[in-house]
Amino acid sequence: MSVQFIIRLVSVAIDIYIWLIVARVILSFIRLRTYHPIIRFIYEMTEPLLGLCRRILPGTVMNLDFSPFIAIIILEIVRYFLISLLNSVF
C-alpha cells in the first residue's frame, strides 16, 4: 500500500466521523425516536468522543452543547498530526 492511499484512508475516515457528528447535531434538533437502527448507530459511534468532550468542557452556557464543535476541532487536529506523521515516516 502506498503512503498516499493510507493518508487518503485516514482522511476519509475522519471525514465520515465528522459527518456522523453533524448528523447527530441535526438529529438532536429533530428529536426522532432513538430506537431506529440508523439513529442508534449514529449515537453509538459519536458518543465516545462527544462524551469525552462534555466531560472536559465546563458547564454549558444557555443549554448549548459545544461538544460537537470541540470534537470536530479535535478530529481536524488529529488528521493534521496523522498526515504529518505519515508523510515524515514514509
mmCIF file as gemmi writes it, N, C-alpha and C atoms, coordinates in Angstrom:
data_model
loop_
_atom_site.group_PDB
_atom_site.id
_atom_site.type_symbol
_atom_site.label_atom_id
_atom_site.label_alt_id
_atom_site.label_comp_id
_atom_site.label_asym_id
_atom_site.label_entity_id
_atom_site.label_seq_id
_atom_site.pdbx_PDB_ins_code
_atom_site.Cartn_x
_atom_site.Cartn_y
_atom_site.Cartn_z
_atom_site.occupancy
_atom_site.B_iso_or_equiv
_atom_site.pdbx_formal_charge
_atom_site.auth_seq_id
_atom_site.auth_asym_id
_atom_site.pdbx_PDB_model_num
ATOM 1 N N . MET Axp A 1 ? 0.841 -1.183 0 1 0 ? 1 A 1
ATOM 2 C CA . MET Axp A 1 ? 0 0 0 1 0 ? 1 A 1
ATOM 3 C C . MET Axp A 1 ? 0.884 1.243 0 1 0 ? 1 A 1
ATOM 4 N N . SER Axp A 2 ? 0.458 2.207 -0.765 1 0 ? 2 A 1
ATOM 5 C CA . SER Axp A 2 ? 1.24 3.43 -0.828 1 0 ? 2 A 1
ATOM 6 C C . SER Axp A 2 ? 0.862 4.363 0.32 1 0 ? 2 A 1
ATOM 7 N N . VAL Axp A 3 ? 1.743 5.274 0.602 1 0 ? 3 A 1
ATOM 8 C CA . VAL Axp A 3 ? 1.519 6.25 1.665 1 0 ? 3 A 1
ATOM 9 C C . VAL Axp A 3 ? 0.318 7.13 1.334 1 0 ? 3 A 1
ATOM 10 N N . GLN Axp A 4 ? 0.191 7.509 0.083 1 0 ? 4 A 1
ATOM 11 C CA . GLN Axp A 4 ? -0.932 8.36 -0.308 1 0 ? 4 A 1
ATOM 12 C C . GLN Axp A 4 ? -2.267 7.66 -0.094 1 0 ? 4 A 1
ATOM 13 N N . PHE Axp A 5 ? -2.305 6.355 -0.304 1 0 ? 5 A 1
ATOM 14 C CA . PHE Axp A 5 ? -3.527 5.595 -0.061 1 0 ? 5 A 1
ATOM 15 C C . PHE Axp A 5 ? -3.876 5.605 1.427 1 0 ? 5 A 1
ATOM 16 N N . ILE Axp A 6 ? -2.88 5.394 2.28 1 0 ? 6 A 1
ATOM 17 C CA . ILE Axp A 6 ? -3.106 5.398 3.728 1 0 ? 6 A 1
ATOM 18 C C . ILE Axp A 6 ? -3.545 6.78 4.197 1 0 ? 6 A 1
ATOM 19 N N . ILE Axp A 7 ? -2.903 7.819 3.67 1 0 ? 7 A 1
ATOM 20 C CA . ILE Axp A 7 ? -3.283 9.187 4.033 1 0 ? 7 A 1
ATOM 21 C C . ILE Axp A 7 ? -4.721 9.455 3.612 1 0 ? 7 A 1
ATOM 22 N N . ARG Axp A 8 ? -5.072 9.035 2.423 1 0 ? 8 A 1
ATOM 23 C CA . ARG Axp A 8 ? -6.447 9.238 1.936 1 0 ? 8 A 1
ATOM 24 C C . ARG Axp A 8 ? -7.443 8.448 2.778 1 0 ? 8 A 1
ATOM 25 N N . LEU Axp A 9 ? -7.08 7.235 3.174 1 0 ? 9 A 1
ATOM 26 C CA . LEU Axp A 9 ? -7.941 6.41 4.012 1 0 ? 9 A 1
ATOM 27 C C . LEU Axp A 9 ? -8.186 7.068 5.372 1 0 ? 9 A 1
ATOM 28 N N . VAL Axp A 10 ? -7.141 7.596 5.976 1 0 ? 10 A 1
ATOM 29 C CA . VAL Axp A 10 ? -7.269 8.301 7.261 1 0 ? 10 A 1
ATOM 30 C C . VAL Axp A 10 ? -8.152 9.528 7.096 1 0 ? 10 A 1
ATOM 31 N N . SER Axp A 11 ? -7.933 10.269 6.036 1 0 ? 11 A 1
ATOM 32 C CA . SER Axp A 11 ? -8.705 11.484 5.796 1 0 ? 11 A 1
ATOM 33 C C . SER Axp A 11 ? -10.188 11.181 5.574 1 0 ? 11 A 1
ATOM 34 N N . VAL Axp A 12 ? -10.472 10.143 4.814 1 0 ? 12 A 1
ATOM 35 C CA . VAL Axp A 12 ? -11.871 9.769 4.557 1 0 ? 12 A 1
ATOM 36 C C . VAL Axp A 12 ? -12.528 9.271 5.839 1 0 ? 12 A 1
ATOM 37 N N . ALA Axp A 13 ? -11.82 8.496 6.644 1 0 ? 13 A 1
ATOM 38 C CA . ALA Axp A 13 ? -12.382 8.002 7.904 1 0 ? 13 A 1
ATOM 39 C C . ALA Axp A 13 ? -12.736 9.167 8.828 1 0 ? 13 A 1
ATOM 40 N N . ILE Axp A 14 ? -11.875 10.154 8.903 1 0 ? 14 A 1
ATOM 41 C CA . ILE Axp A 14 ? -12.153 11.325 9.745 1 0 ? 14 A 1
ATOM 42 C C . ILE Axp A 14 ? -13.312 12.124 9.166 1 0 ? 14 A 1
ATOM 43 N N . ASP Axp A 15 ? -13.359 12.252 7.845 1 0 ? 15 A 1
ATOM 44 C CA . ASP Axp A 15 ? -14.49 12.947 7.214 1 0 ? 15 A 1
ATOM 45 C C . ASP Axp A 15 ? -15.819 12.263 7.544 1 0 ? 15 A 1
ATOM 46 N N . ILE Axp A 16 ? -15.839 10.951 7.469 1 0 ? 16 A 1
ATOM 47 C CA . ILE Axp A 16 ? -17.065 10.204 7.784 1 0 ? 16 A 1
ATOM 48 C C . ILE Axp A 16 ? -17.469 10.437 9.233 1 0 ? 16 A 1
ATOM 49 N N . TYR Axp A 17 ? -16.504 10.413 10.137 1 0 ? 17 A 1
ATOM 50 C CA . TYR Axp A 17 ? -16.811 10.631 11.551 1 0 ? 17 A 1
ATOM 51 C C . TYR Axp A 17 ? -17.344 12.044 11.789 1 0 ? 17 A 1
ATOM 52 N N . ILE Axp A 18 ? -16.78 13.025 11.094 1 0 ? 18 A 1
ATOM 53 C CA . ILE Axp A 18 ? -17.282 14.4 11.219 1 0 ? 18 A 1
ATOM 54 C C . ILE Axp A 18 ? -18.711 14.482 10.711 1 0 ? 18 A 1
ATOM 55 N N . TRP Axp A 19 ? -19.014 13.814 9.606 1 0 ? 19 A 1
ATOM 56 C CA . TRP Axp A 19 ? -20.384 13.826 9.082 1 0 ? 19 A 1
ATOM 57 C C . TRP Axp A 19 ? -21.348 13.117 10.023 1 0 ? 19 A 1
ATOM 58 N N . LEU Axp A 20 ? -20.889 12.094 10.715 1 0 ? 20 A 1
ATOM 59 C CA . LEU Axp A 20 ? -21.732 11.446 11.723 1 0 ? 20 A 1
ATOM 60 C C . LEU Axp A 20 ? -22.044 12.41 12.867 1 0 ? 20 A 1
ATOM 61 N N . ILE Axp A 21 ? -21.068 13.213 13.263 1 0 ? 21 A 1
ATOM 62 C CA . ILE Axp A 21 ? -21.301 14.22 14.306 1 0 ? 21 A 1
ATOM 63 C C . ILE Axp A 21 ? -22.297 15.261 13.818 1 0 ? 21 A 1
ATOM 64 N N . VAL Axp A 22 ? -22.147 15.718 12.581 1 0 ? 22 A 1
ATOM 65 C CA . VAL Axp A 22 ? -23.084 16.692 12.022 1 0 ? 22 A 1
ATOM 66 C C . VAL Axp A 22 ? -24.498 16.099 11.97 1 0 ? 22 A 1
ATOM 67 N N . ALA Axp A 23 ? -24.596 14.837 11.569 1 0 ? 23 A 1
ATOM 68 C CA . ALA Axp A 23 ? -25.907 14.179 11.534 1 0 ? 23 A 1
ATOM 69 C C . ALA Axp A 23 ? -26.504 14.107 12.93 1 0 ? 23 A 1
ATOM 70 N N . ARG Axp A 24 ? -25.686 13.836 13.918 1 0 ? 24 A 1
ATOM 71 C CA . ARG Axp A 24 ? -26.194 13.773 15.295 1 0 ? 24 A 1
ATOM 72 C C . ARG Axp A 24 ? -26.693 15.134 15.76 1 0 ? 24 A 1
ATOM 73 N N . VAL Axp A 25 ? -25.989 16.188 15.399 1 0 ? 25 A 1
ATOM 74 C CA . VAL Axp A 25 ? -26.447 17.531 15.768 1 0 ? 25 A 1
ATOM 75 C C . VAL Axp A 25 ? -27.801 17.814 15.134 1 0 ? 25 A 1
ATOM 76 N N . ILE Axp A 26 ? -27.938 17.475 13.868 1 0 ? 26 A 1
ATOM 77 C CA . ILE Axp A 26 ? -29.219 17.698 13.178 1 0 ? 26 A 1
ATOM 78 C C . ILE Axp A 26 ? -30.316 16.848 13.819 1 0 ? 26 A 1
ATOM 79 N N . LEU Axp A 27 ? -30.001 15.601 14.143 1 0 ? 27 A 1
ATOM 80 C CA . LEU Axp A 27 ? -30.988 14.727 14.783 1 0 ? 27 A 1
ATOM 81 C C . LEU Axp A 27 ? -31.403 15.245 16.157 1 0 ? 27 A 1
ATOM 82 N N . SER Axp A 28 ? -30.494 15.926 16.838 1 0 ? 28 A 1
ATOM 83 C CA . SER Axp A 28 ? -30.846 16.451 18.161 1 0 ? 28 A 1
ATOM 84 C C . SER Axp A 28 ? -31.888 17.562 18.059 1 0 ? 28 A 1
ATOM 85 N N . PHE Axp A 29 ? -31.929 18.254 16.925 1 0 ? 29 A 1
ATOM 86 C CA . PHE Axp A 29 ? -32.944 19.286 16.724 1 0 ? 29 A 1
ATOM 87 C C . PHE Axp A 29 ? -34.282 18.681 16.321 1 0 ? 29 A 1
ATOM 88 N N . ILE Axp A 30 ? -34.24 17.566 15.623 1 0 ? 30 A 1
ATOM 89 C CA . ILE Axp A 30 ? -35.466 16.944 15.114 1 0 ? 30 A 1
ATOM 90 C C . ILE Axp A 30 ? -36.157 16.111 16.193 1 0 ? 30 A 1
ATOM 91 N N . ARG Axp A 31 ? -35.393 15.529 17.095 1 0 ? 31 A 1
ATOM 92 C CA . ARG Axp A 31 ? -35.918 14.707 18.19 1 0 ? 31 A 1
ATOM 93 C C . ARG Axp A 31 ? -36.674 13.474 17.694 1 0 ? 31 A 1
ATOM 94 N N . LEU Axp A 32 ? -36.042 12.705 16.83 1 0 ? 32 A 1
ATOM 95 C CA . LEU Axp A 32 ? -36.636 11.453 16.357 1 0 ? 32 A 1
ATOM 96 C C . LEU Axp A 32 ? -36.497 10.378 17.419 1 0 ? 32 A 1
ATOM 97 N N . ARG Axp A 33 ? -37.214 9.291 17.234 1 0 ? 33 A 1
ATOM 98 C CA . ARG Axp A 33 ? -37.098 8.149 18.151 1 0 ? 33 A 1
ATOM 99 C C . ARG Axp A 33 ? -35.699 7.551 18.031 1 0 ? 33 A 1
ATOM 100 N N . THR Axp A 34 ? -35.097 7.311 19.152 1 0 ? 34 A 1
ATOM 101 C CA . THR Axp A 34 ? -33.702 6.858 19.128 1 0 ? 34 A 1
ATOM 102 C C . THR Axp A 34 ? -33.565 5.346 19.003 1 0 ? 34 A 1
ATOM 103 N N . TYR Axp A 35 ? -34.652 4.609 18.877 1 0 ? 35 A 1
ATOM 104 C CA . TYR Axp A 35 ? -34.514 3.16 18.751 1 0 ? 35 A 1
ATOM 105 C C . TYR Axp A 35 ? -34.359 2.71 17.296 1 0 ? 35 A 1
ATOM 106 N N . HIS Axp A 36 ? -34.447 3.617 16.341 1 0 ? 36 A 1
ATOM 107 C CA . HIS Axp A 36 ? -34.226 3.265 14.939 1 0 ? 36 A 1
ATOM 108 C C . HIS Axp A 36 ? -32.755 2.861 14.772 1 0 ? 36 A 1
ATOM 109 N N . PRO Axp A 37 ? -32.478 1.783 14.034 1 0 ? 37 A 1
ATOM 110 C CA . PRO Axp A 37 ? -31.093 1.283 13.929 1 0 ? 37 A 1
ATOM 111 C C . PRO Axp A 37 ? -30.088 2.311 13.405 1 0 ? 37 A 1
ATOM 112 N N . ILE Axp A 38 ? -30.468 3.108 12.451 1 0 ? 38 A 1
ATOM 113 C CA . ILE Axp A 38 ? -29.532 4.104 11.902 1 0 ? 38 A 1
ATOM 114 C C . ILE Axp A 38 ? -29.238 5.177 12.934 1 0 ? 38 A 1
ATOM 115 N N . ILE Axp A 39 ? -30.27 5.62 13.631 1 0 ? 39 A 1
ATOM 116 C CA . ILE Axp A 39 ? -30.075 6.651 14.65 1 0 ? 39 A 1
ATOM 117 C C . ILE Axp A 39 ? -29.248 6.093 15.802 1 0 ? 39 A 1
ATOM 118 N N . ARG Axp A 40 ? -29.521 4.854 16.207 1 0 ? 40 A 1
ATOM 119 C CA . ARG Axp A 40 ? -28.728 4.221 17.269 1 0 ? 40 A 1
ATOM 120 C C . ARG Axp A 40 ? -27.261 4.117 16.846 1 0 ? 40 A 1
ATOM 121 N N . PHE Axp A 41 ? -27.027 3.75 15.577 1 0 ? 41 A 1
ATOM 122 C CA . PHE Axp A 41 ? -25.661 3.651 15.069 1 0 ? 41 A 1
ATOM 123 C C . PHE Axp A 41 ? -24.946 4.994 15.174 1 0 ? 41 A 1
ATOM 124 N N . ILE Axp A 42 ? -25.612 6.056 14.749 1 0 ? 42 A 1
ATOM 125 C CA . ILE Axp A 42 ? -25.006 7.395 14.793 1 0 ? 42 A 1
ATOM 126 C C . ILE Axp A 42 ? -24.678 7.777 16.235 1 0 ? 42 A 1
ATOM 127 N N . TYR Axp A 43 ? -25.629 7.539 17.15 1 0 ? 43 A 1
ATOM 128 C CA . TYR Axp A 43 ? -25.394 7.879 18.555 1 0 ? 43 A 1
ATOM 129 C C . TYR Axp A 43 ? -24.276 7.035 19.16 1 0 ? 43 A 1
ATOM 130 N N . GLU Axp A 44 ? -24.262 5.745 18.869 1 0 ? 44 A 1
ATOM 131 C CA . GLU Axp A 44 ? -23.242 4.875 19.444 1 0 ? 44 A 1
ATOM 132 C C . GLU Axp A 44 ? -21.85 5.164 18.89 1 0 ? 44 A 1
ATOM 133 N N . MET Axp A 45 ? -21.769 5.574 17.647 1 0 ? 45 A 1
ATOM 134 C CA . MET Axp A 45 ? -20.464 5.885 17.055 1 0 ? 45 A 1
ATOM 135 C C . MET Axp A 45 ? -19.903 7.218 17.552 1 0 ? 45 A 1
ATOM 136 N N . THR Axp A 46 ? -20.763 8.186 17.798 1 0 ? 46 A 1
ATOM 137 C CA . THR Axp A 46 ? -20.288 9.522 18.156 1 0 ? 46 A 1
ATOM 138 C C . THR Axp A 46 ? -20.201 9.77 19.655 1 0 ? 46 A 1
ATOM 139 N N . GLU Axp A 47 ? -20.905 8.992 20.448 1 0 ? 47 A 1
ATOM 140 C CA . GLU Axp A 47 ? -20.949 9.256 21.896 1 0 ? 47 A 1
ATOM 141 C C . GLU Axp A 47 ? -19.594 9.157 22.589 1 0 ? 47 A 1
ATOM 142 N N . PRO Axp A 48 ? -18.713 8.212 22.237 1 0 ? 48 A 1
ATOM 143 C CA . PRO Axp A 48 ? -17.423 8.184 22.953 1 0 ? 48 A 1
ATOM 144 C C . PRO Axp A 48 ? -16.664 9.507 22.872 1 0 ? 48 A 1
ATOM 145 N N . LEU Axp A 49 ? -16.547 10.087 21.707 1 0 ? 49 A 1
ATOM 146 C CA . LEU Axp A 49 ? -15.817 11.349 21.575 1 0 ? 49 A 1
ATOM 147 C C . LEU Axp A 49 ? -16.613 12.518 22.139 1 0 ? 49 A 1
ATOM 148 N N . LEU Axp A 50 ? -17.912 12.569 21.864 1 0 ? 50 A 1
ATOM 149 C CA . LEU Axp A 50 ? -18.724 13.672 22.376 1 0 ? 50 A 1
ATOM 150 C C . LEU Axp A 50 ? -18.833 13.617 23.9 1 0 ? 50 A 1
ATOM 151 N N . GLY Axp A 51 ? -18.944 12.423 24.454 1 0 ? 51 A 1
ATOM 152 C CA . GLY Axp A 51 ? -18.985 12.278 25.909 1 0 ? 51 A 1
ATOM 153 C C . GLY Axp A 51 ? -17.692 12.756 26.549 1 0 ? 51 A 1
ATOM 154 N N . LEU Axp A 52 ? -16.562 12.425 25.938 1 0 ? 52 A 1
ATOM 155 C CA . LEU Axp A 52 ? -15.274 12.898 26.434 1 0 ? 52 A 1
ATOM 156 C C . LEU Axp A 52 ? -15.206 14.42 26.391 1 0 ? 52 A 1
ATOM 157 N N . CYS Axp A 53 ? -15.654 15.008 25.302 1 0 ? 53 A 1
ATOM 158 C CA . CYS Axp A 53 ? -15.639 16.467 25.174 1 0 ? 53 A 1
ATOM 159 C C . CYS Axp A 53 ? -16.544 17.111 26.215 1 0 ? 53 A 1
ATOM 160 N N . ARG Axp A 54 ? -17.69 16.507 26.504 1 0 ? 54 A 1
ATOM 161 C CA . ARG Axp A 54 ? -18.6 17.047 27.523 1 0 ? 54 A 1
ATOM 162 C C . ARG Axp A 54 ? -17.97 17 28.909 1 0 ? 54 A 1
ATOM 163 N N . ARG Axp A 55 ? -17.205 15.935 29.187 1 0 ? 55 A 1
ATOM 164 C CA . ARG Axp A 55 ? -16.542 15.839 30.493 1 0 ? 55 A 1
ATOM 165 C C . ARG Axp A 55 ? -15.426 16.863 30.626 1 0 ? 55 A 1
ATOM 166 N N . ILE Axp A 56 ? -14.756 17.179 29.515 1 0 ? 56 A 1
ATOM 167 C CA . ILE Axp A 56 ? -13.647 18.133 29.548 1 0 ? 56 A 1
ATOM 168 C C . ILE Axp A 56 ? -14.156 19.564 29.661 1 0 ? 56 A 1
ATOM 169 N N . LEU Axp A 57 ? -15.233 19.87 28.948 1 0 ? 57 A 1
ATOM 170 C CA . LEU Axp A 57 ? -15.762 21.234 28.927 1 0 ? 57 A 1
ATOM 171 C C . LEU Axp A 57 ? -16.392 21.598 30.263 1 0 ? 57 A 1
ATOM 172 N N . PRO Axp A 58 ? -16.264 22.873 30.647 1 0 ? 58 A 1
ATOM 173 C CA . PRO Axp A 58 ? -17.011 23.313 31.831 1 0 ? 58 A 1
ATOM 174 C C . PRO Axp A 58 ? -18.501 23.338 31.505 1 0 ? 58 A 1
ATOM 175 N N . GLY Axp A 59 ? -19.332 23.69 32.456 1 0 ? 59 A 1
ATOM 176 C CA . GLY Axp A 59 ? -20.781 23.723 32.26 1 0 ? 59 A 1
ATOM 177 C C . GLY Axp A 59 ? -21.194 24.456 30.998 1 0 ? 59 A 1
ATOM 178 N N . THR Axp A 60 ? -22.323 24.048 30.452 1 0 ? 60 A 1
ATOM 179 C CA . THR Axp A 60 ? -22.791 24.647 29.211 1 0 ? 60 A 1
ATOM 180 C C . THR Axp A 60 ? -23.392 26.022 29.471 1 0 ? 60 A 1
ATOM 181 N N . VAL Axp A 61 ? -23.351 26.854 28.459 1 0 ? 61 A 1
ATOM 182 C CA . VAL Axp A 61 ? -23.906 28.2 28.534 1 0 ? 61 A 1
ATOM 183 C C . VAL Axp A 61 ? -25.243 28.191 27.816 1 0 ? 61 A 1
ATOM 184 N N . MET Axp A 62 ? -26.285 28.638 28.472 1 0 ? 62 A 1
ATOM 185 C CA . MET Axp A 62 ? -27.625 28.735 27.886 1 0 ? 62 A 1
ATOM 186 C C . MET Axp A 62 ? -28.075 27.401 27.288 1 0 ? 62 A 1
ATOM 187 N N . ASN Axp A 63 ? -27.735 26.291 27.927 1 0 ? 63 A 1
ATOM 188 C CA . ASN Axp A 63 ? -28.113 24.954 27.477 1 0 ? 63 A 1
ATOM 189 C C . ASN Axp A 63 ? -27.616 24.621 26.068 1 0 ? 63 A 1
ATOM 190 N N . LEU Axp A 64 ? -26.513 25.223 25.658 1 0 ? 64 A 1
ATOM 191 C CA . LEU Axp A 64 ? -25.91 24.899 24.363 1 0 ? 64 A 1
ATOM 192 C C . LEU Axp A 64 ? -24.796 23.884 24.579 1 0 ? 64 A 1
ATOM 193 N N . ASP Axp A 65 ? -24.787 22.87 23.756 1 0 ? 65 A 1
ATOM 194 C CA . ASP Axp A 65 ? -23.766 21.828 23.832 1 0 ? 65 A 1
ATOM 195 C C . ASP Axp A 65 ? -22.698 22.121 22.784 1 0 ? 65 A 1
ATOM 196 N N . PHE Axp A 66 ? -21.52 22.488 23.249 1 0 ? 66 A 1
ATOM 197 C CA . PHE Axp A 66 ? -20.417 22.801 22.342 1 0 ? 66 A 1
ATOM 198 C C . PHE Axp A 66 ? -19.536 21.588 22.044 1 0 ? 66 A 1
ATOM 199 N N . SER Axp A 67 ? -19.89 20.431 22.59 1 0 ? 67 A 1
ATOM 200 C CA . SER Axp A 67 ? -19.042 19.256 22.398 1 0 ? 67 A 1
ATOM 201 C C . SER Axp A 67 ? -18.888 18.852 20.928 1 0 ? 67 A 1
ATOM 202 N N . PRO Axp A 68 ? -19.912 18.968 20.063 1 0 ? 68 A 1
ATOM 203 C CA . PRO Axp A 68 ? -19.665 18.634 18.651 1 0 ? 68 A 1
ATOM 204 C C . PRO Axp A 68 ? -18.626 19.549 17.996 1 0 ? 68 A 1
ATOM 205 N N . PHE Axp A 69 ? -18.681 20.824 18.335 1 0 ? 69 A 1
ATOM 206 C CA . PHE Axp A 69 ? -17.715 21.784 17.787 1 0 ? 69 A 1
ATOM 207 C C . PHE Axp A 69 ? -16.3 21.427 18.242 1 0 ? 69 A 1
ATOM 208 N N . ILE Axp A 70 ? -16.142 21.141 19.526 1 0 ? 70 A 1
ATOM 209 C CA . ILE Axp A 70 ? -14.837 20.777 20.072 1 0 ? 70 A 1
ATOM 210 C C . ILE Axp A 70 ? -14.369 19.446 19.469 1 0 ? 70 A 1
ATOM 211 N N . ALA Axp A 71 ? -15.286 18.497 19.304 1 0 ? 71 A 1
ATOM 212 C CA . ALA Axp A 71 ? -14.929 17.195 18.732 1 0 ? 71 A 1
ATOM 213 C C . ALA Axp A 71 ? -14.418 17.341 17.297 1 0 ? 71 A 1
ATOM 214 N N . ILE Axp A 72 ? -15.067 18.183 16.52 1 0 ? 72 A 1
ATOM 215 C CA . ILE Axp A 72 ? -14.623 18.388 15.131 1 0 ? 72 A 1
ATOM 216 C C . ILE Axp A 72 ? -13.248 19.04 15.105 1 0 ? 72 A 1
ATOM 217 N N . ILE Axp A 73 ? -13.003 19.988 16.002 1 0 ? 73 A 1
ATOM 218 C CA . ILE Axp A 73 ? -11.676 20.609 16.075 1 0 ? 73 A 1
ATOM 219 C C . ILE Axp A 73 ? -10.63 19.561 16.441 1 0 ? 73 A 1
ATOM 220 N N . ILE Axp A 74 ? -10.945 18.708 17.413 1 0 ? 74 A 1
ATOM 221 C CA . ILE Axp A 74 ? -10.016 17.646 17.808 1 0 ? 74 A 1
ATOM 222 C C . ILE Axp A 74 ? -9.741 16.703 16.636 1 0 ? 74 A 1
ATOM 223 N N . LEU Axp A 75 ? -10.781 16.335 15.903 1 0 ? 75 A 1
ATOM 224 C CA . LEU Axp A 75 ? -10.595 15.447 14.752 1 0 ? 75 A 1
ATOM 225 C C . LEU Axp A 75 ? -9.725 16.088 13.674 1 0 ? 75 A 1
ATOM 226 N N . GLU Axp A 76 ? -9.905 17.375 13.444 1 0 ? 76 A 1
ATOM 227 C CA . GLU Axp A 76 ? -9.066 18.054 12.45 1 0 ? 76 A 1
ATOM 228 C C . GLU Axp A 76 ? -7.607 18.115 12.901 1 0 ? 76 A 1
ATOM 229 N N . ILE Axp A 77 ? -7.386 18.311 14.192 1 0 ? 77 A 1
ATOM 230 C CA . ILE Axp A 77 ? -6.019 18.311 14.723 1 0 ? 77 A 1
ATOM 231 C C . ILE Axp A 77 ? -5.4 16.919 14.591 1 0 ? 77 A 1
ATOM 232 N N . VAL Axp A 78 ? -6.176 15.897 14.917 1 0 ? 78 A 1
ATOM 233 C CA . VAL Axp A 78 ? -5.691 14.516 14.786 1 0 ? 78 A 1
ATOM 234 C C . VAL Axp A 78 ? -5.366 14.221 13.329 1 0 ? 78 A 1
ATOM 235 N N . ARG Axp A 79 ? -6.233 14.663 12.402 1 0 ? 79 A 1
ATOM 236 C CA . ARG Axp A 79 ? -5.966 14.449 10.969 1 0 ? 79 A 1
ATOM 237 C C . ARG Axp A 79 ? -4.639 15.09 10.577 1 0 ? 79 A 1
ATOM 238 N N . TYR Axp A 80 ? -4.433 16.337 10.999 1 0 ? 80 A 1
ATOM 239 C CA . TYR Axp A 80 ? -3.21 17.057 10.653 1 0 ? 80 A 1
ATOM 240 C C . TYR Axp A 80 ? -1.974 16.315 11.161 1 0 ? 80 A 1
ATOM 241 N N . PHE Axp A 81 ? -2.012 15.888 12.438 1 0 ? 81 A 1
ATOM 242 C CA . PHE Axp A 81 ? -0.854 15.205 13.004 1 0 ? 81 A 1
ATOM 243 C C . PHE Axp A 81 ? -0.627 13.835 12.38 1 0 ? 81 A 1
ATOM 244 N N . LEU Axp A 82 ? -1.688 13.087 12.115 1 0 ? 82 A 1
ATOM 245 C CA . LEU Axp A 82 ? -1.516 11.779 11.48 1 0 ? 82 A 1
ATOM 246 C C . LEU Axp A 82 ? -0.941 11.89 10.08 1 0 ? 82 A 1
ATOM 247 N N . ILE Axp A 83 ? -1.456 12.835 9.32 1 0 ? 83 A 1
ATOM 248 C CA . ILE Axp A 83 ? -0.946 13.01 7.965 1 0 ? 83 A 1
ATOM 249 C C . ILE Axp A 83 ? 0.5 13.512 7.994 1 0 ? 83 A 1
ATOM 250 N N . SER Axp A 84 ? 0.811 14.423 8.914 1 0 ? 84 A 1
ATOM 251 C CA . SER Axp A 84 ? 2.19 14.897 9.045 1 0 ? 84 A 1
ATOM 252 C C . SER Axp A 84 ? 3.113 13.747 9.443 1 0 ? 84 A 1
ATOM 253 N N . LEU Axp A 85 ? 2.649 12.923 10.371 1 0 ? 85 A 1
ATOM 254 C CA . LEU Axp A 85 ? 3.458 11.778 10.819 1 0 ? 85 A 1
ATOM 255 C C . LEU Axp A 85 ? 3.672 10.793 9.678 1 0 ? 85 A 1
ATOM 256 N N . LEU Axp A 86 ? 2.622 10.484 8.943 1 0 ? 86 A 1
ATOM 257 C CA . LEU Axp A 86 ? 2.76 9.558 7.819 1 0 ? 86 A 1
ATOM 258 C C . LEU Axp A 86 ? 3.689 10.106 6.75 1 0 ? 86 A 1
ATOM 259 N N . ASN Axp A 87 ? 3.605 11.393 6.487 1 0 ? 87 A 1
ATOM 260 C CA . ASN Axp A 87 ? 4.481 11.999 5.474 1 0 ? 87 A 1
ATOM 261 C C . ASN Axp A 87 ? 5.934 12.003 5.927 1 0 ? 87 A 1
ATOM 262 N N . SER Axp A 88 ? 6.166 12.194 7.221 1 0 ? 88 A 1
ATOM 263 C CA . SER Axp A 88 ? 7.548 12.248 7.695 1 0 ? 88 A 1
ATOM 264 C C . SER Axp A 88 ? 8.165 10.851 7.833 1 0 ? 88 A 1
ATOM 265 N N . VAL Axp A 89 ? 7.355 9.858 8.159 1 0 ? 89 A 1
ATOM 266 C CA . VAL Axp A 89 ? 7.89 8.497 8.332 1 0 ? 89 A 1
ATOM 267 C C . VAL Axp A 89 ? 8.189 7.864 6.983 1 0 ? 89 A 1
ATOM 268 N N . PHE Axp A 90 ? 7.294 8.07 6.034 1 0 ? 90 A 1
ATOM 269 C CA . PHE Axp A 90 ? 7.494 7.446 4.725 1 0 ? 90 A 1
ATOM 270 C C . PHE Axp A 90 ? 8.028 8.464 3.791 1 0 ? 90 A 1
